[in-house]
Amino acid sequence: MHRESHLFLDLTVVPPSVELTIDSPGWRFVLVQQGHGYLFAKPEVKPLNTGDAVMISPRAAAVFRASQIGEMTLAHFHVLPDLLTGLLTLA
């Protein structure tokens, strides 16, 4: 799923045992709203539960997989820092 703009909150329901790659540009922020699953990010696999949040670097690849028992609902958005000029300053 890719949008031209950033800072839009998306909700994605991942069915049981299905993998999802969020390949948006920029920094990706993901919250597990409901369910359980796993985050496959080299070199490790992290279990995810309801309420867990992850931030993924623009250079990193990450795959989410819902557990075999039930679906997982992810709330996610991406941020492109270059488009935030004037909003954030070095001061």
mmCIF file as gemmi writes it, N, C-alpha and C atoms, coordinates in Angstrom:
data_model
loop_
_atom_site.group_PDB
_atom_site.id
_atom_site.type_symbol
_atom_site.label_atom_id
_atom_site.label_alt_id
_atom_site.label_comp_id
_atom_site.label_asym_id
_atom_site.label_entity_id
_atom_site.label_seq_id
_atom_site.pdbx_PDB_ins_code
_atom_site.Cartn_x
_atom_site.Cartn_y
_atom_site.Cartn_z
_atom_site.occupancy
_atom_site.B_iso_or_equiv
_atom_site.pdbx_formal_charge
_atom_site.auth_seq_id
_atom_site.auth_asym_id
_atom_site.pdbx_PDB_model_num
ATOM 1 N N . MET Axp A 1 ? 0.845 -1.169 0 1 0 ? 1 A 1
ATOM 2 C CA . MET Axp A 1 ? 0 0 0 1 0 ? 1 A 1
ATOM 3 C C . MET Axp A 1 ? 0.891 1.233 0 1 0 ? 1 A 1
ATOM 4 N N . HIS Axp A 2 ? 0.68 2.15 -0.945 1 0 ? 2 A 1
ATOM 5 C CA . HIS Axp A 2 ? 1.53 3.325 -1.065 1 0 ? 2 A 1
ATOM 6 C C . HIS Axp A 2 ? 0.663 4.528 -1.392 1 0 ? 2 A 1
ATOM 7 N N . ARG Axp A 3 ? 0.846 5.579 -0.635 1 0 ? 3 A 1
ATOM 8 C CA . ARG Axp A 3 ? 0.155 6.843 -0.903 1 0 ? 3 A 1
ATOM 9 C C . ARG Axp A 3 ? 1.19 7.872 -1.318 1 0 ? 3 A 1
ATOM 10 N N . GLU Axp A 4 ? 0.766 8.829 -2.113 1 0 ? 4 A 1
ATOM 11 C CA . GLU Axp A 4 ? 1.663 9.892 -2.513 1 0 ? 4 A 1
ATOM 12 C C . GLU Axp A 4 ? 1.949 10.831 -1.339 1 0 ? 4 A 1
ATOM 13 N N . SER Axp A 5 ? 0.974 11.042 -0.46 1 0 ? 5 A 1
ATOM 14 C CA . SER Axp A 5 ? 1.149 11.91 0.691 1 0 ? 5 A 1
ATOM 15 C C . SER Axp A 5 ? 1.559 11.079 1.903 1 0 ? 5 A 1
ATOM 16 N N . HIS Axp A 6 ? 2.022 11.778 2.921 1 0 ? 6 A 1
ATOM 17 C CA . HIS Axp A 6 ? 2.374 11.07 4.144 1 0 ? 6 A 1
ATOM 18 C C . HIS Axp A 6 ? 1.485 11.597 5.276 1 0 ? 6 A 1
ATOM 19 N N . LEU Axp A 7 ? 1.636 11.015 6.449 1 0 ? 7 A 1
ATOM 20 C CA . LEU Axp A 7 ? 0.878 11.371 7.644 1 0 ? 7 A 1
ATOM 21 C C . LEU Axp A 7 ? -0.592 10.978 7.568 1 0 ? 7 A 1
ATOM 22 N N . PHE Axp A 8 ? -0.956 10.065 6.697 1 0 ? 8 A 1
ATOM 23 C CA . PHE Axp A 8 ? -2.307 9.511 6.661 1 0 ? 8 A 1
ATOM 24 C C . PHE Axp A 8 ? -2.307 8.224 7.473 1 0 ? 8 A 1
ATOM 25 N N . LEU Axp A 9 ? -3.267 8.084 8.375 1 0 ? 9 A 1
ATOM 26 C CA . LEU Axp A 9 ? -3.358 6.873 9.183 1 0 ? 9 A 1
ATOM 27 C C . LEU Axp A 9 ? -4.152 5.824 8.417 1 0 ? 9 A 1
ATOM 28 N N . ASP Axp A 10 ? -3.558 4.672 8.236 1 0 ? 10 A 1
ATOM 29 C CA . ASP Axp A 10 ? -4.209 3.555 7.552 1 0 ? 10 A 1
ATOM 30 C C . ASP Axp A 10 ? -4.467 2.439 8.555 1 0 ? 10 A 1
ATOM 31 N N . LEU Axp A 11 ? -5.575 1.75 8.379 1 0 ? 11 A 1
ATOM 32 C CA . LEU Axp A 11 ? -5.877 0.553 9.155 1 0 ? 11 A 1
ATOM 33 C C . LEU Axp A 11 ? -5.856 -0.626 8.207 1 0 ? 11 A 1
ATOM 34 N N . THR Axp A 12 ? -5.128 -1.659 8.565 1 0 ? 12 A 1
ATOM 35 C CA . THR Axp A 12 ? -5.028 -2.845 7.735 1 0 ? 12 A 1
ATOM 36 C C . THR Axp A 12 ? -5.316 -4.067 8.593 1 0 ? 12 A 1
ATOM 37 N N . VAL Axp A 13 ? -6.23 -4.917 8.126 1 0 ? 13 A 1
ATOM 38 C CA . VAL Axp A 13 ? -6.524 -6.166 8.803 1 0 ? 13 A 1
ATOM 39 C C . VAL Axp A 13 ? -5.769 -7.265 8.071 1 0 ? 13 A 1
ATOM 40 N N . VAL Axp A 14 ? -4.903 -7.956 8.813 1 0 ? 14 A 1
ATOM 41 C CA . VAL Axp A 14 ? -4.103 -9.04 8.245 1 0 ? 14 A 1
ATOM 42 C C . VAL Axp A 14 ? -4.745 -10.359 8.663 1 0 ? 14 A 1
ATOM 43 N N . PRO Axp A 15 ? -5.261 -11.136 7.714 1 0 ? 15 A 1
ATOM 44 C CA . PRO Axp A 15 ? -5.893 -12.423 8.045 1 0 ? 15 A 1
ATOM 45 C C . PRO Axp A 15 ? -4.904 -13.394 8.688 1 0 ? 15 A 1
ATOM 46 N N . PRO Axp A 16 ? -5.4 -14.426 9.359 1 0 ? 16 A 1
ATOM 47 C CA . PRO Axp A 16 ? -4.523 -15.408 9.996 1 0 ? 16 A 1
ATOM 48 C C . PRO Axp A 16 ? -3.504 -16.006 9.028 1 0 ? 16 A 1
ATOM 49 N N . SER Axp A 17 ? -2.258 -16.095 9.471 1 0 ? 17 A 1
ATOM 50 C CA . SER Axp A 17 ? -1.139 -16.697 8.726 1 0 ? 17 A 1
ATOM 51 C C . SER Axp A 17 ? -0.75 -15.941 7.462 1 0 ? 17 A 1
ATOM 52 N N . VAL Axp A 18 ? -1.225 -14.731 7.283 1 0 ? 18 A 1
ATOM 53 C CA . VAL Axp A 18 ? -0.912 -13.955 6.081 1 0 ? 18 A 1
ATOM 54 C C . VAL Axp A 18 ? 0.183 -12.952 6.406 1 0 ? 18 A 1
ATOM 55 N N . GLU Axp A 19 ? 1.088 -12.73 5.445 1 0 ? 19 A 1
ATOM 56 C CA . GLU Axp A 19 ? 2.167 -11.775 5.605 1 0 ? 19 A 1
ATOM 57 C C . GLU Axp A 19 ? 1.829 -10.463 4.912 1 0 ? 19 A 1
ATOM 58 N N . LEU Axp A 20 ? 2.307 -9.361 5.505 1 0 ? 20 A 1
ATOM 59 C CA . LEU Axp A 20 ? 2.076 -8.024 4.961 1 0 ? 20 A 1
ATOM 60 C C . LEU Axp A 20 ? 3.385 -7.261 4.998 1 0 ? 20 A 1
ATOM 61 N N . THR Axp A 21 ? 3.736 -6.65 3.884 1 0 ? 21 A 1
ATOM 62 C CA . THR Axp A 21 ? 4.894 -5.768 3.827 1 0 ? 21 A 1
ATOM 63 C C . THR Axp A 21 ? 4.381 -4.347 3.661 1 0 ? 21 A 1
ATOM 64 N N . ILE Axp A 22 ? 4.748 -3.484 4.582 1 0 ? 22 A 1
ATOM 65 C CA . ILE Axp A 22 ? 4.388 -2.07 4.464 1 0 ? 22 A 1
ATOM 66 C C . ILE Axp A 22 ? 5.589 -1.385 3.836 1 0 ? 22 A 1
ATOM 67 N N . ASP Axp A 23 ? 5.485 -1.09 2.551 1 0 ? 23 A 1
ATOM 68 C CA . ASP Axp A 23 ? 6.635 -0.593 1.8 1 0 ? 23 A 1
ATOM 69 C C . ASP Axp A 23 ? 6.552 0.886 1.484 1 0 ? 23 A 1
ATOM 70 N N . SER Axp A 24 ? 5.916 1.646 2.356 1 0 ? 24 A 1
ATOM 71 C CA . SER Axp A 24 ? 5.834 3.09 2.169 1 0 ? 24 A 1
ATOM 72 C C . SER Axp A 24 ? 7.22 3.708 2.305 1 0 ? 24 A 1
ATOM 73 N N . PRO Axp A 25 ? 7.459 4.82 1.621 1 0 ? 25 A 1
ATOM 74 C CA . PRO Axp A 25 ? 8.756 5.486 1.778 1 0 ? 25 A 1
ATOM 75 C C . PRO Axp A 25 ? 8.828 6.189 3.13 1 0 ? 25 A 1
ATOM 76 N N . GLY Axp A 26 ? 10.006 6.539 3.549 1 0 ? 26 A 1
ATOM 77 C CA . GLY Axp A 26 ? 10.179 7.276 4.796 1 0 ? 26 A 1
ATOM 78 C C . GLY Axp A 26 ? 10.11 6.382 6.018 1 0 ? 26 A 1
ATOM 79 N N . TRP Axp A 27 ? 9.971 7.007 7.175 1 0 ? 27 A 1
ATOM 80 C CA . TRP Axp A 27 ? 9.86 6.291 8.44 1 0 ? 27 A 1
ATOM 81 C C . TRP Axp A 27 ? 8.459 5.751 8.581 1 0 ? 27 A 1
ATOM 82 N N . ARG Axp A 28 ? 8.343 4.479 8.966 1 0 ? 28 A 1
ATOM 83 C CA . ARG Axp A 28 ? 7.04 3.847 9.123 1 0 ? 28 A 1
ATOM 84 C C . ARG Axp A 28 ? 6.769 3.587 10.601 1 0 ? 28 A 1
ATOM 85 N N . PHE Axp A 29 ? 5.576 3.946 11.028 1 0 ? 29 A 1
ATOM 86 C CA . PHE Axp A 29 ? 5.145 3.736 12.406 1 0 ? 29 A 1
ATOM 87 C C . PHE Axp A 29 ? 3.945 2.804 12.381 1 0 ? 29 A 1
ATOM 88 N N . VAL Axp A 30 ? 4.017 1.741 13.166 1 0 ? 30 A 1
ATOM 89 C CA . VAL Axp A 30 ? 2.97 0.712 13.137 1 0 ? 30 A 1
ATOM 90 C C . VAL Axp A 30 ? 2.547 0.397 14.572 1 0 ? 30 A 1
ATOM 91 N N . LEU Axp A 31 ? 1.235 0.375 14.806 1 0 ? 31 A 1
ATOM 92 C CA . LEU Axp A 31 ? 0.659 -0.005 16.094 1 0 ? 31 A 1
ATOM 93 C C . LEU Axp A 31 ? -0.221 -1.225 15.891 1 0 ? 31 A 1
ATOM 94 N N . VAL Axp A 32 ? -0.028 -2.239 16.716 1 0 ? 32 A 1
ATOM 95 C CA . VAL Axp A 32 ? -0.898 -3.42 16.672 1 0 ? 32 A 1
ATOM 96 C C . VAL Axp A 32 ? -2.138 -3.071 17.492 1 0 ? 32 A 1
ATOM 97 N N . GLN Axp A 33 ? -3.235 -2.8 16.794 1 0 ? 33 A 1
ATOM 98 C CA . GLN Axp A 33 ? -4.467 -2.428 17.489 1 0 ? 33 A 1
ATOM 99 C C . GLN Axp A 33 ? -5.176 -3.623 18.09 1 0 ? 33 A 1
ATOM 100 N N . GLN Axp A 34 ? -5.063 -4.736 17.404 1 0 ? 34 A 1
ATOM 101 C CA . GLN Axp A 34 ? -5.755 -5.932 17.883 1 0 ? 34 A 1
ATOM 102 C C . GLN Axp A 34 ? -5.069 -7.163 17.311 1 0 ? 34 A 1
ATOM 103 N N . GLY Axp A 35 ? -4.976 -8.198 18.118 1 0 ? 35 A 1
ATOM 104 C CA . GLY Axp A 35 ? -4.446 -9.466 17.647 1 0 ? 35 A 1
ATOM 105 C C . GLY Axp A 35 ? -2.991 -9.69 18.018 1 0 ? 35 A 1
ATOM 106 N N . HIS Axp A 36 ? -2.446 -10.737 17.451 1 0 ? 36 A 1
ATOM 107 C CA . HIS Axp A 36 ? -1.072 -11.156 17.724 1 0 ? 36 A 1
ATOM 108 C C . HIS Axp A 36 ? -0.414 -11.541 16.408 1 0 ? 36 A 1
ATOM 109 N N . GLY Axp A 37 ? 0.895 -11.393 16.373 1 0 ? 37 A 1
ATOM 110 C CA . GLY Axp A 37 ? 1.624 -11.777 15.17 1 0 ? 37 A 1
ATOM 111 C C . GLY Axp A 37 ? 3.113 -11.624 15.377 1 0 ? 37 A 1
ATOM 112 N N . TYR Axp A 38 ? 3.82 -11.451 14.278 1 0 ? 38 A 1
ATOM 113 C CA . TYR Axp A 38 ? 5.275 -11.393 14.313 1 0 ? 38 A 1
ATOM 114 C C . TYR Axp A 38 ? 5.773 -10.323 13.36 1 0 ? 38 A 1
ATOM 115 N N . LEU Axp A 39 ? 6.924 -9.757 13.708 1 0 ? 39 A 1
ATOM 116 C CA . LEU Axp A 39 ? 7.631 -8.822 12.841 1 0 ? 39 A 1
ATOM 117 C C . LEU Axp A 39 ? 8.925 -9.499 12.421 1 0 ? 39 A 1
ATOM 118 N N . PHE Axp A 40 ? 9.093 -9.688 11.118 1 0 ? 40 A 1
ATOM 119 C CA . PHE Axp A 40 ? 10.314 -10.258 10.565 1 0 ? 40 A 1
ATOM 120 C C . PHE Axp A 40 ? 11.173 -9.115 10.06 1 0 ? 40 A 1
ATOM 121 N N . ALA Axp A 41 ? 12.202 -8.808 10.823 1 0 ? 41 A 1
ATOM 122 C CA . ALA Axp A 41 ? 13.141 -7.752 10.45 1 0 ? 41 A 1
ATOM 123 C C . ALA Axp A 41 ? 14.538 -8.312 10.666 1 0 ? 41 A 1
ATOM 124 N N . LYS Axp A 42 ? 15.316 -8.332 9.615 1 0 ? 42 A 1
ATOM 125 C CA . LYS Axp A 42 ? 16.638 -8.946 9.716 1 0 ? 42 A 1
ATOM 126 C C . LYS Axp A 42 ? 17.424 -8.269 10.824 1 0 ? 42 A 1
ATOM 127 N N . PRO Axp A 43 ? 18.085 -8.987 11.67 1 0 ? 43 A 1
ATOM 128 C CA . PRO Axp A 43 ? 18.324 -10.424 11.672 1 0 ? 43 A 1
ATOM 129 C C . PRO Axp A 43 ? 17.413 -11.187 12.64 1 0 ? 43 A 1
ATOM 130 N N . GLU Axp A 44 ? 16.333 -10.567 13.116 1 0 ? 44 A 1
ATOM 131 C CA . GLU Axp A 44 ? 15.543 -11.229 14.144 1 0 ? 44 A 1
ATOM 132 C C . GLU Axp A 44 ? 14.045 -11.227 13.848 1 0 ? 44 A 1
ATOM 133 N N . VAL Axp A 45 ? 13.341 -12.035 14.63 1 0 ? 45 A 1
ATOM 134 C CA . VAL Axp A 45 ? 11.889 -12.111 14.562 1 0 ? 45 A 1
ATOM 135 C C . VAL Axp A 45 ? 11.365 -11.682 15.932 1 0 ? 45 A 1
ATOM 136 N N . LYS Axp A 46 ? 10.432 -10.725 15.947 1 0 ? 46 A 1
ATOM 137 C CA . LYS Axp A 46 ? 9.889 -10.239 17.214 1 0 ? 46 A 1
ATOM 138 C C . LYS Axp A 46 ? 8.405 -10.558 17.296 1 0 ? 46 A 1
ATOM 139 N N . PRO Axp A 47 ? 7.97 -11.126 18.407 1 0 ? 47 A 1
ATOM 140 C CA . PRO Axp A 47 ? 6.531 -11.335 18.587 1 0 ? 47 A 1
ATOM 141 C C . PRO Axp A 47 ? 5.848 -10.004 18.857 1 0 ? 47 A 1
ATOM 142 N N . LEU Axp A 48 ? 4.646 -9.845 18.33 1 0 ? 48 A 1
ATOM 143 C CA . LEU Axp A 48 ? 3.868 -8.623 18.52 1 0 ? 48 A 1
ATOM 144 C C . LEU Axp A 48 ? 2.527 -8.961 19.153 1 0 ? 48 A 1
ATOM 145 N N . ASN Axp A 49 ? 2.107 -8.143 20.091 1 0 ? 49 A 1
ATOM 146 C CA . ASN Axp A 49 ? 0.817 -8.306 20.755 1 0 ? 49 A 1
ATOM 147 C C . ASN Axp A 49 ? 0.046 -7.002 20.69 1 0 ? 49 A 1
ATOM 148 N N . THR Axp A 50 ? -1.221 -7.04 21.033 1 0 ? 50 A 1
ATOM 149 C CA . THR Axp A 50 ? -2.054 -5.845 21.055 1 0 ? 50 A 1
ATOM 150 C C . THR Axp A 50 ? -1.378 -4.762 21.883 1 0 ? 50 A 1
ATOM 151 N N . GLY Axp A 51 ? -1.283 -3.56 21.31 1 0 ? 51 A 1
ATOM 152 C CA . GLY Axp A 51 ? -0.675 -2.431 22 1 0 ? 51 A 1
ATOM 153 C C . GLY Axp A 51 ? 0.78 -2.196 21.682 1 0 ? 51 A 1
ATOM 154 N N . ASP Axp A 52 ? 1.434 -3.151 21.028 1 0 ? 52 A 1
ATOM 155 C CA . ASP Axp A 52 ? 2.841 -2.973 20.671 1 0 ? 52 A 1
ATOM 156 C C . ASP Axp A 52 ? 2.958 -2.004 19.5 1 0 ? 52 A 1
ATOM 157 N N . ALA Axp A 53 ? 4.004 -1.187 19.543 1 0 ? 53 A 1
ATOM 158 C CA . ALA Axp A 53 ? 4.259 -0.234 18.462 1 0 ? 53 A 1
ATOM 159 C C . ALA Axp A 53 ? 5.698 -0.401 17.991 1 0 ? 53 A 1
ATOM 160 N N . VAL Axp A 54 ? 5.904 -0.219 16.696 1 0 ? 54 A 1
ATOM 161 C CA . VAL Axp A 54 ? 7.248 -0.299 16.126 1 0 ? 54 A 1
ATOM 162 C C . VAL Axp A 54 ? 7.469 0.858 15.175 1 0 ? 54 A 1
ATOM 163 N N . MET Axp A 55 ? 8.728 1.267 15.082 1 0 ? 55 A 1
ATOM 164 C CA . MET Axp A 55 ? 9.142 2.299 14.142 1 0 ? 55 A 1
ATOM 165 C C . MET Axp A 55 ? 10.173 1.649 13.228 1 0 ? 55 A 1
ATOM 166 N N . ILE Axp A 56 ? 10.002 1.817 11.931 1 0 ? 56 A 1
ATOM 167 C CA . ILE Axp A 56 ? 10.864 1.141 10.961 1 0 ? 56 A 1
ATOM 168 C C . ILE Axp A 56 ? 11.588 2.184 10.129 1 0 ? 56 A 1
ATOM 169 N N . SER Axp A 57 ? 12.881 2.052 10.057 1 0 ? 57 A 1
ATOM 170 C CA . SER Axp A 57 ? 13.728 2.96 9.298 1 0 ? 57 A 1
ATOM 171 C C . SER Axp A 57 ? 13.416 2.88 7.802 1 0 ? 57 A 1
ATOM 172 N N . PRO Axp A 58 ? 13.658 3.964 7.075 1 0 ? 58 A 1
ATOM 173 C CA . PRO Axp A 58 ? 13.46 3.92 5.621 1 0 ? 58 A 1
ATOM 174 C C . PRO Axp A 58 ? 14.352 2.899 4.928 1 0 ? 58 A 1
ATOM 175 N N . ARG Axp A 59 ? 15.473 2.554 5.537 1 0 ? 59 A 1
ATOM 176 C CA . ARG Axp A 59 ? 16.419 1.61 4.929 1 0 ? 59 A 1
ATOM 177 C C . ARG Axp A 59 ? 16.129 0.162 5.278 1 0 ? 59 A 1
ATOM 178 N N . ALA Axp A 60 ? 15.233 -0.053 6.224 1 0 ? 60 A 1
ATOM 179 C CA . ALA Axp A 60 ? 14.981 -1.416 6.704 1 0 ? 60 A 1
ATOM 180 C C . ALA Axp A 60 ? 13.788 -2.046 5.985 1 0 ? 60 A 1
ATOM 181 N N . ALA Axp A 61 ? 13.878 -3.335 5.799 1 0 ? 61 A 1
ATOM 182 C CA . ALA Axp A 61 ? 12.759 -4.103 5.268 1 0 ? 61 A 1
ATOM 183 C C . ALA Axp A 61 ? 12.093 -4.81 6.434 1 0 ? 61 A 1
ATOM 184 N N . ALA Axp A 62 ? 10.773 -4.819 6.434 1 0 ? 62 A 1
ATOM 185 C CA . ALA Axp A 62 ? 10.047 -5.464 7.532 1 0 ? 62 A 1
ATOM 186 C C . ALA Axp A 62 ? 8.798 -6.137 6.979 1 0 ? 62 A 1
ATOM 187 N N . VAL Axp A 63 ? 8.529 -7.331 7.494 1 0 ? 63 A 1
ATOM 188 C CA . VAL Axp A 63 ? 7.345 -8.086 7.101 1 0 ? 63 A 1
ATOM 189 C C . VAL Axp A 63 ? 6.577 -8.434 8.367 1 0 ? 63 A 1
ATOM 190 N N . PHE Axp A 64 ? 5.269 -8.188 8.348 1 0 ? 64 A 1
ATOM 191 C CA . PHE Axp A 64 ? 4.399 -8.534 9.461 1 0 ? 64 A 1
ATOM 192 C C . PHE Axp A 64 ? 3.623 -9.788 9.098 1 0 ? 64 A 1
ATOM 193 N N . ARG Axp A 65 ? 3.475 -10.692 10.069 1 0 ? 65 A 1
ATOM 194 C CA . ARG Axp A 65 ? 2.688 -11.896 9.84 1 0 ? 65 A 1
ATOM 195 C C . ARG Axp A 65 ? 1.727 -12.077 11.013 1 0 ? 65 A 1
ATOM 196 N N . ALA Axp A 66 ? 0.451 -12.24 10.698 1 0 ? 66 A 1
ATOM 197 C CA . ALA Axp A 66 ? -0.546 -12.508 11.732 1 0 ? 66 A 1
ATOM 198 C C . ALA Axp A 66 ? -0.372 -13.936 12.228 1 0 ? 66 A 1
ATOM 199 N N . SER Axp A 67 ? -0.775 -14.182 13.465 1 0 ? 67 A 1
ATOM 200 C CA . SER Axp A 67 ? -0.674 -15.537 14.008 1 0 ? 67 A 1
ATOM 201 C C . SER Axp A 67 ? -1.619 -16.472 13.255 1 0 ? 67 A 1
ATOM 202 N N . GLN Axp A 68 ? -1.429 -17.745 13.437 1 0 ? 68 A 1
ATOM 203 C CA . GLN Axp A 68 ? -2.276 -18.738 12.775 1 0 ? 68 A 1
ATOM 204 C C . GLN Axp A 68 ? -3.663 -18.788 13.407 1 0 ? 68 A 1
ATOM 205 N N . ILE Axp A 69 ? -3.785 -18.287 14.621 1 0 ? 69 A 1
ATOM 206 C CA . ILE Axp A 69 ? -5.042 -18.396 15.363 1 0 ? 69 A 1
ATOM 207 C C . ILE Axp A 69 ? -6.057 -17.321 14.977 1 0 ? 69 A 1
ATOM 208 N N . GLY Axp A 70 ? -5.584 -16.101 14.726 1 0 ? 70 A 1
ATOM 209 C CA . GLY Axp A 70 ? -6.536 -15.032 14.432 1 0 ? 70 A 1
ATOM 210 C C . GLY Axp A 70 ? -5.905 -13.902 13.645 1 0 ? 70 A 1
ATOM 211 N N . GLU Axp A 71 ? -6.737 -12.979 13.222 1 0 ? 71 A 1
ATOM 212 C CA . GLU Axp A 71 ? -6.263 -11.852 12.434 1 0 ? 71 A 1
ATOM 213 C C . GLU Axp A 71 ? -5.602 -10.806 13.326 1 0 ? 71 A 1
ATOM 214 N N . MET Axp A 72 ? -4.876 -9.912 12.687 1 0 ? 72 A 1
ATOM 215 C CA . MET Axp A 72 ? -4.172 -8.836 13.376 1 0 ? 72 A 1
ATOM 216 C C . MET Axp A 72 ? -4.537 -7.526 12.689 1 0 ? 72 A 1
ATOM 217 N N . THR Axp A 73 ? -4.912 -6.516 13.458 1 0 ? 73 A 1
ATOM 218 C CA . THR Axp A 73 ? -5.25 -5.206 12.911 1 0 ? 73 A 1
ATOM 219 C C . THR Axp A 73 ? -4.104 -4.252 13.184 1 0 ? 73 A 1
ATOM 220 N N . LEU Axp A 74 ? -3.585 -3.632 12.122 1 0 ? 74 A 1
ATOM 221 C CA . LEU Axp A 74 ? -2.463 -2.71 12.227 1 0 ? 74 A 1
ATOM 222 C C . LEU Axp A 74 ? -2.906 -1.302 11.854 1 0 ? 74 A 1
ATOM 223 N N . ALA Axp A 75 ? -2.566 -0.341 12.705 1 0 ? 75 A 1
ATOM 224 C CA . ALA Axp A 75 ? -2.731 1.078 12.378 1 0 ? 75 A 1
ATOM 225 C C . ALA Axp A 75 ? -1.338 1.581 12.015 1 0 ? 75 A 1
ATOM 226 N N . HIS Axp A 76 ? -1.19 2.197 10.856 1 0 ? 76 A 1
ATOM 227 C CA . HIS Axp A 76 ? 0.149 2.597 10.428 1 0 ? 76 A 1
ATOM 228 C C . HIS Axp A 76 ? 0.119 3.864 9.598 1 0 ? 76 A 1
ATOM 229 N N . PHE Axp A 77 ? 1.236 4.58 9.645 1 0 ? 77 A 1
ATOM 230 C CA . PHE Axp A 77 ? 1.435 5.754 8.804 1 0 ? 77 A 1
ATOM 231 C C . PHE Axp A 77 ? 2.928 5.902 8.55 1 0 ? 77 A 1
ATOM 232 N N . HIS Axp A 78 ? 3.262 6.734 7.582 1 0 ? 78 A 1
ATOM 233 C CA . HIS Axp A 78 ? 4.674 6.978 7.32 1 0 ? 78 A 1
ATOM 234 C C . HIS Axp A 78 ? 4.935 8.481 7.306 1 0 ? 78 A 1
ATOM 235 N N . VAL Axp A 79 ? 6.171 8.827 7.622 1 0 ? 79 A 1
ATOM 236 C CA . VAL Axp A 79 ? 6.583 10.224 7.699 1 0 ? 79 A 1
ATOM 237 C C . VAL Axp A 79 ? 7.772 10.425 6.766 1 0 ? 79 A 1
ATOM 238 N N . LEU Axp A 80 ? 7.68 11.462 5.963 1 0 ? 80 A 1
ATOM 239 C CA . LEU Axp A 80 ? 8.792 11.858 5.095 1 0 ? 80 A 1
ATOM 240 C C . LEU Axp A 80 ? 9.381 13.14 5.692 1 0 ? 80 A 1
ATOM 241 N N . PRO Axp A 81 ? 10.499 13.051 6.414 1 0 ? 81 A 1
ATOM 242 C CA . PRO Axp A 81 ? 11.059 14.221 7.087 1 0 ? 81 A 1
ATOM 243 C C . PRO Axp A 81 ? 11.332 15.402 6.164 1 0 ? 81 A 1
ATOM 244 N N . ASP Axp A 82 ? 11.674 15.15 4.915 1 0 ? 82 A 1
ATOM 245 C CA . ASP Axp A 82 ? 11.949 16.24 3.97 1 0 ? 82 A 1
ATOM 246 C C . ASP Axp A 82 ? 10.715 17.111 3.717 1 0 ? 82 A 1
ATOM 247 N N . LEU Axp A 83 ? 9.52 16.557 3.939 1 0 ? 83 A 1
ATOM 248 C CA . LEU Axp A 83 ? 8.294 17.32 3.719 1 0 ? 83 A 1
ATOM 249 C C . LEU Axp A 83 ? 7.839 18.085 4.957 1 0 ? 83 A 1
ATOM 250 N N . LEU Axp A 84 ? 8.598 17.982 6.046 1 0 ? 84 A 1
ATOM 251 C CA . LEU Axp A 84 ? 8.227 18.656 7.28 1 0 ? 84 A 1
ATOM 252 C C . LEU Axp A 84 ? 8.963 19.981 7.466 1 0 ? 84 A 1
ATOM 253 N N . THR Axp A 85 ? 9.548 20.529 6.425 1 0 ? 85 A 1
ATOM 254 C CA . THR Axp A 85 ? 10.275 21.783 6.548 1 0 ? 85 A 1
ATOM 255 C C . THR Axp A 85 ? 9.341 22.872 7.023 1 0 ? 85 A 1
ATOM 256 N N . GLY Axp A 86 ? 9.821 23.69 7.943 1 0 ? 86 A 1
ATOM 257 C CA . GLY Axp A 86 ? 9.015 24.75 8.508 1 0 ? 86 A 1
ATOM 258 C C . GLY Axp A 86 ? 8.208 24.306 9.719 1 0 ? 86 A 1
ATOM 259 N N . LEU Axp A 87 ? 7.967 23.019 9.834 1 0 ? 87 A 1
ATOM 260 C CA . LEU Axp A 87 ? 7.223 22.495 10.979 1 0 ? 87 A 1
ATOM 261 C C . LEU Axp A 87 ? 8.175 22.161 12.12 1 0 ? 87 A 1
ATOM 262 N N . LEU Axp A 88 ? 9.312 21.591 11.786 1 0 ? 88 A 1
ATOM 263 C CA . LEU Axp A 88 ? 10.333 21.257 12.766 1 0 ? 88 A 1
ATOM 264 C C . LEU Axp A 88 ? 11.594 22.054 12.458 1 0 ? 88 A 1
ATOM 265 N N . THR Axp A 89 ? 12.223 22.603 13.483 1 0 ? 89 A 1
ATOM 266 C CA . THR Axp A 89 ? 13.469 23.339 13.281 1 0 ? 89 A 1
ATOM 267 C C . THR Axp A 89 ? 14.561 22.738 14.131 1 0 ? 89 A 1
ATOM 268 N N . LEU Axp A 90 ? 15.79 23.078 13.852 1 0 ? 90 A 1
ATOM 269 C CA . LEU Axp A 90 ? 16.913 22.575 14.628 1 0 ? 90 A 1
ATOM 270 C C . LEU Axp A 90 ? 16.919 23.141 16.044 1 0 ? 90 A 1
ATOM 271 N N . ALA Axp A 91 ? 16.366 24.325 16.227 1 0 ? 91 A 1
ATOM 272 C CA . ALA Axp A 91 ? 16.314 24.939 17.572 1 0 ? 91 A 1
ATOM 273 C C . ALA Axp A 91 ? 15.367 24.144 18.415 1 0 ? 91 A 1
